[in-house]
Amino acid sequence: MRVLVAYATKNGSTAGIAEAIGDELRKMGLETDVRLAKEVRDLAPYGAVVLGSAIYFGRWRKEALRFGSRHAGEFRGRPVWLFDSGPLNASPDEGKNEPVKAAEELVRQIGARGRVTFGGKLMPEDAGLAMRRLMESGKAGSYGDFRNFDRIRGWARAIGAELQGAKPVEALALENVATPQSDVRMVSTDVGNRE
C-alpha cells in the first residue's frame, strides 16, 4: 500500500514531524511519500493518507484545511489520520493542549481514524514580530523544540500496524498510542524478536 503524508508548515517544524512519520512507515515496508499539502493534486495513487498542519495562533494552516476540504470525498474511501504541531510547551505530551476547532470538524467531516497533537518548535530567529511580542508576554509558551520524536514514531508505528493488519496482540498493545503519556512498544509474537 502506498501512503501519503501531506503537511502544511510555517517554519519547518511540522515538516520534520511529517518526515519522521514517513521514515517510520517506510521502515515498516510501506511505500510512503511525504509532500506539502498544497502540492498534492491527486490522491488516486494512495491507499491511505496522513495529513498534518502547524498550529499557529490556535489555528490550522489554511493550505491544510483546503486540502482536507478539497479531498473530503476521496478520504471517505481511505484510512486517514490527522496530526498537528505547535504548542510550545509539554502540554501535548501531558494531554492538556487546547482543541483546534477546525481540525476537530475535519475529523468528523472526513471520518478520520484519529487525530493527535504534537509539540512544536520555534526558535527566536523564526518568530515574526507578533509572535515575538506574544512570547515576550509569556502567553505563548517558550522558545525551543518541544517535538517528542519517540511519541511521533510510536504514533506512526501504530498507523503502520493498522495498515498492515496488526495481529490481535499488537492491536491491544497499540490501543493507547495516541494518548498523551503512552509508552508505545510493538509487541511481537516472535519470542526472539522483542522491542
N, C-alpha and C positions, 0 to 999 in steps of 0.2 A: 504494500500500500504506500502511496505517495502522500506525504503530509506537507501542508503549507503552514509556516509560522509567519504571519504577517503582523507588522507592528507600525506604530506611529510614535515618534520620539521628538523631543525638543533639543536636548543636549547630548544625546547618545546613550544615556543610562538604560533606557528601555531596549535599545538595540543590543546592548550587552546581554541583557536577560534573554532576549529572543535568540541570540546566538547560542547561549548556554542550553536553552531548551532544544534547539535544533541539533546541537552536538550530542546531547543525551539521547535523543530519538535515533540519531544515526548509529550511535554505539549499540543500540538495540536492534539494528538491522533494518530500520525504516528509512526509506528514501525520503529526504526532507529538504525543502527549500525554505530559506529564510529571506524574506523580502519586505521592503517598505510597503505598507498597505496601499499607498497612493500609486504605486507602480503595478499593482496586480489588476488585470482586466478580466481574466478568465479563471474560473475555478474548476473547469472540466477536467484538468489533469490530476486533481487532488481528491483523495478519498476521505480526508479529514483536515480540519483547519483549527489552528490555534491563533487567536487574534489578541494582540496586546496594545496597550496605549499608556503613554505617560499621563499622570495626573498633574495638571497644572492649575493652580488656584481652584482646586476641588472639582475640576472637570477633565473629562477625556478629551484628547486631541480631536479636532474636527475631522481630520482625514480618517481616523479610525472609526468614528461614528458614521461617516459617509460610506466607508467600506462595508460596515455592518448593514446599513440600510440598503445599499445597492445590491448586496448579495443575499439578503434575507431569505428570499425564496429558495435559492440554491443551498443555503445552510440546512434547511429542513431535511434534506436527504443525506446529510453527512454528520458524523460526530464533530462537534465544535466545542472548544473551551476558550474562555476569556481570561486574560490577566491584565493587571495594571500595576504600575510602579510610580512611586512618587513621594510617599510620606518620608520626611527627612528625620526619622527617629525610628525606634524599635517597635512602634505600635503595630505594624502588620504581623510581626512575629509573636506579639502578645495578644492578638485578636482584638485590638482596641481602635482600629482605624475606622474612620467615617465612611459610610457607604457612598458610592458615586451613583447618583440617581439615574443618569443616562445609561451607565453601564448595566445597572440592575434592570432597567427597562429593556435593554438589548438582550440580556439573558432570557427574559420572558418572550420577547418578540421572535427570537430565532431558535428557542428551545435548546440553549447551550447546556452541556452536561455539567459544567461547573465554571466558577469564576473565583479567582484568588487575587489578593493584593500583596505585592512585594514592596519592600523598602526601595527608595530611590537613591540617587546620587546627585549632589550638587556641590560644586566647588566655587569659591568666591569669583574666580575668573569667568565662570559660566553664567553667573547671575546678572540679569538685567537690572536696571535702576529700580523698578517697582519691587522686584524680588529682594534686592539688597536691602531696601528700606524695610520690607516685611521681616526679613531675617534679623535686622538690627533691632527691631521692636520686640523680638522674642516670640512672635506669634506663628512662626512657620517652621519650627524645628531648628536644626543645626546644620552647618555645612558638614559634608562628609559623605562617605559611601555606606549606605545602610542596606545594600543588597545582600541577602543571605543566600549565597550560591548553593549551600547544602540543601536548603529548603527548595530552591528553584529546581535543582537537579532531581530532587525527590519527587516533586510535582510532575516533572517531565517523565520520569520513570513510571509513575502511576498511569499517565496517559498512554505511554508506550505499551505497558502491560495490558491495559484495557483494549487497545487496538489489536494487540496480538492474541486476545482471548485468554487472559490470565487464568491459570488453574485456580480452583476454589481457595486453596490455602494462600495463594498470592493475593487474590482479591481481598481476603479478610485482612491480610497484613497491610494492604494499601488503602483501606477504607478511610483512614484518618489523615491521609497525606495532605489535604488542603487545610487541615486545621492548623491554627497558628503555632502550636508548640510541638507538633508531632515529629518524632524521630523516624523518618521513613527508612525502612530497610526492606529489600526484596527478599522474600522467603523462597527458598528453593527446595524442591522435593528430593534433590540430589544431595545426599549427605556429604559428599566430598566437595561440594561447591557452595559454601555458605558465605554470605557477606556479613 
